[in-house]
Amino acid sequence: MRYIRYACIAIFAIALIAVALANRDMVMLKVLPNEVAGFFAVNPSIQLPLFLVILGGILVGLLVGFVWEWIREYGERAEAARQAREMRRLEREIARLKGEKHKDKDEVLALLDEAG
């Protein structure tokens, strides 16, 4: 199983290297289009290889997706925590009630009553 995992990682790495080698040209990234930049005094830009732009976009998309999913699941996590608290409370109540049930009995009779 380990070798299958390594093979998948190797195939993925080869694919990423192929994309990087095929897209080595430099591209100019600008914050605003030229038409809109005329209204503002500043239009920052940077030159990067195209593969960095592609891989960076994928990485940003993954991060946004992870954060989005984490926020979306907040209700489910809160409900699970509430149920866990309720279960602990009920377990304590059961233990208390069992203790009250056998309070005045002999220990041996209480053990036999619990077993049967």
Secondary structure, 3 states (H helix, E strand, C coil): CHHHHHHHHHHHHHHHHHHHHHCCCEEEEECCCHHHHCCCCCCCEEEEEHHHHHHHHHHHHHHHHHHHHHHHCHHHHHHHHHHHHHHHHHHHHHHHHHHHHCCCCCHHHHHHHHHC
